[in-house]
Amino acid sequence: MKIRPLTPNDLPAVTRLYLTAAQQAYAAFYPPHLLAETCWQEALAEYCSWYAWPYPPLGSIAEEDGNLLGFGMGGRIEQDPNELEAPLGYDSEIYKLFVHPQQQRRGIGKALLFNLGQRIATLGCKRVLIWSYTQSASTQYYQALGGKIIRQTTYNPGGIDLPVCVLGWQLTDLLAAVSPRP
């Protein structure tokens, strides 16, 4: 497996992987019409818009034999005067982390988090957060990596209130939890 930087050229494949992984991960609670194949163009347009930000996201791709296994995106939280996105002084965020359902439990998520965490650290960031649907397996995964729930709220995709939580780490703690083992 190889981890490399995500480029804007990767976004169509990343978007397809996102829909595939999200359809499985969120099937029990997410509005199905928002994960339909027809949403692909919408999701792709959103990801592309991120690269027009003053500080584009850092992205990482996991691939093997030319096949996309997973991806992650993250970066610095620049401005948040109401502390909605950056509660309690967190200065960076993992925006997206998805691994293809057939490739899970191989350490790909940890490898992507380690790569992103190292790159985020080069920006001078010290604390990182990630938003997660409370009832998703991802929340348990992040907690197992030492993430602490620092905020709970709801998100309203398609008119349905879904519970979400924000998990946070000291960046050094996250890196220690996901560092490759010899």
C-alpha positions as CSV (number, residue, x, y, z in Angstrom):
1,M,0.0,0.0,0.0
2,K,1.2,3.5,-0.9
3,I,0.1,6.8,0.6
4,R,0.5,9.8,-1.6
5,P,-0.9,13.4,-1.7
6,L,-4.4,13.8,-3.1
7,T,-4.5,16.1,-6.1
8,P,-7.6,17.8,-7.7
9,N,-7.2,15.2,-10.5
10,D,-8.1,12.5,-8.0
11,L,-11.4,14.1,-7.0
12,P,-13.7,12.2,-9.4
13,A,-12.4,8.8,-8.1
14,V,-12.4,10.0,-4.5
15,T,-16.0,11.2,-4.8
16,R,-17.1,7.7,-6.1
17,L,-15.3,6.0,-3.3
18,Y,-17.0,8.4,-0.8
19,L,-20.4,7.5,-2.1
20,T,-19.6,3.8,-2.1
21,A,-18.3,3.9,1.5
22,A,-21.0,6.3,2.8
23,Q,-23.8,4.2,1.3
24,Q,-22.7,1.3,3.5
25,A,-21.6,3.2,6.6
26,Y,-24.7,5.4,6.8
27,A,-27.3,3.0,5.4
28,A,-29.1,2.6,8.7
29,F,-29.8,6.3,9.4
30,Y,-28.9,8.7,6.5
31,P,-31.5,9.9,4.0
32,P,-30.9,7.4,1.1
33,H,-31.7,10.0,-1.7
34,L,-28.6,12.0,-0.5
35,L,-26.4,9.0,-1.1
36,A,-27.8,8.1,-4.5
37,E,-25.5,7.9,-7.5
38,T,-27.2,11.0,-8.7
39,C,-25.5,13.0,-5.9
40,W,-22.1,12.3,-7.4
41,Q,-21.9,15.5,-9.3
42,E,-23.0,17.5,-6.2
43,A,-20.3,15.9,-4.0
44,L,-17.7,16.4,-6.7
45,A,-18.5,20.1,-7.1
46,E,-18.2,20.5,-3.3
47,Y,-14.8,18.8,-3.1
48,C,-13.6,20.9,-6.1
49,S,-14.7,24.1,-4.4
50,W,-12.5,23.3,-1.4
51,Y,-9.4,23.8,-3.7
52,A,-10.5,27.4,-4.2
53,W,-10.2,28.1,-0.5
54,P,-7.4,30.5,0.6
55,Y,-5.9,27.5,2.4
56,P,-6.8,24.4,0.3
57,P,-7.2,21.1,2.2
58,L,-4.4,18.7,2.6
59,G,-5.4,15.4,1.1
60,S,-4.0,11.9,1.1
61,I,-4.8,8.8,-1.0
62,A,-4.1,5.2,-0.2
63,E,-3.7,3.0,-3.2
64,E,-2.4,-0.4,-4.2
65,D,-1.7,-1.7,-7.6
66,G,-3.4,1.4,-9.1
67,N,-6.6,0.9,-7.1
68,L,-7.9,3.6,-4.7
69,L,-8.3,2.1,-1.2
70,G,-9.2,5.2,0.8
71,F,-8.7,8.9,1.2
72,G,-8.5,11.6,3.8
73,M,-8.7,15.4,3.7
74,G,-7.9,17.8,6.5
75,G,-6.2,21.1,7.3
76,R,-6.1,24.2,9.4
77,I,-9.2,25.8,10.8
78,E,-8.6,29.4,9.8
79,Q,-11.4,31.5,11.2
80,D,-14.2,30.6,13.5
81,P,-15.3,33.6,15.7
82,N,-18.3,31.7,17.1
83,E,-16.4,28.5,17.8
84,L,-18.9,26.5,15.8
85,E,-16.3,24.6,13.8
86,A,-13.4,24.9,16.2
87,P,-14.7,24.4,19.7
88,L,-12.3,24.9,22.7
89,G,-9.4,26.2,20.6
90,Y,-8.9,23.3,18.2
91,D,-6.8,24.6,15.3
92,S,-7.1,21.8,12.7
93,E,-9.7,19.3,11.4
94,I,-9.9,16.0,9.5
95,Y,-12.7,16.9,7.0
96,K,-13.1,13.5,5.4
97,L,-11.8,10.0,6.0
98,F,-13.2,7.1,4.0
99,V,-11.9,3.6,3.2
100,H,-13.5,1.4,0.6
101,P,-15.8,-1.1,2.4
102,Q,-13.9,-4.1,1.0
103,Q,-10.6,-2.7,2.2
104,Q,-11.4,-2.0,5.8
105,R,-9.6,-3.5,8.8
106,R,-6.3,-3.4,7.0
107,G,-4.9,-0.3,8.7
108,I,-5.6,2.0,5.8
109,G,-7.6,4.5,8.0
110,K,-4.7,4.7,10.5
111,A,-2.1,5.1,7.7
112,L,-4.2,8.0,6.2
113,L,-4.7,9.6,9.6
114,F,-0.9,9.3,10.3
115,N,0.0,10.9,7.0
116,L,-2.6,13.7,7.4
117,G,-1.6,14.3,11.0
118,Q,2.1,14.7,10.1
119,R,1.2,17.1,7.3
120,I,-1.1,19.1,9.6
121,A,1.6,19.3,12.2
122,T,3.9,21.0,9.6
123,L,1.4,23.9,9.6
124,G,2.1,24.4,13.3
125,C,-1.2,22.9,14.5
126,K,-1.5,21.3,17.9
127,R,-5.1,20.1,18.3
128,V,-7.2,18.3,15.8
129,L,-10.9,17.5,15.6
130,I,-13.2,15.4,13.4
131,W,-17.0,15.5,13.1
132,S,-18.8,12.1,13.1
133,Y,-22.4,10.9,13.0
134,T,-23.0,9.7,16.6
135,Q,-24.5,6.4,15.6
136,S,-21.9,5.5,12.9
137,A,-19.1,3.0,13.5
138,S,-16.7,5.8,12.8
139,T,-17.4,7.4,16.2
140,Q,-16.4,4.2,18.0
141,Y,-13.3,3.9,15.8
142,Y,-12.2,7.5,16.7
143,Q,-12.9,6.9,20.4
144,A,-10.8,3.7,20.2
145,L,-7.9,5.9,18.9
146,G,-8.3,8.1,21.9
147,G,-10.6,10.8,20.5
148,K,-12.7,12.5,23.2
149,I,-16.2,13.8,22.5
150,I,-16.0,17.5,23.0
151,R,-19.3,18.6,21.5
152,Q,-22.6,17.1,20.5
153,T,-25.2,18.6,18.2
154,T,-27.4,17.8,15.2
155,Y,-26.9,18.0,11.5
156,N,-29.9,18.3,9.2
157,P,-29.2,16.7,5.8
158,G,-32.4,16.5,3.7
159,G,-34.6,17.8,6.5
160,I,-33.8,15.0,9.0
161,D,-32.0,15.9,12.3
162,L,-29.2,13.5,12.9
163,P,-27.0,13.5,16.0
164,V,-23.4,14.3,15.4
165,C,-20.4,14.7,17.7
166,V,-17.1,16.4,17.5
167,L,-14.1,14.3,18.7
168,G,-10.8,15.9,19.5
169,W,-7.2,15.0,20.2
170,Q,-3.9,16.7,21.0
171,L,-2.3,16.1,17.6
172,T,0.7,14.4,19.2
173,D,-1.8,11.9,20.9
174,L,-3.5,11.1,17.6
175,L,-0.1,10.6,15.9
176,A,1.0,8.2,18.7
177,A,-2.3,6.3,18.4
178,V,-2.0,5.8,14.6
179,S,1.8,5.6,14.2
180,P,3.0,2.5,12.3
181,R,4.2,-0.3,14.5
182,P,7.5,-2.0,13.8
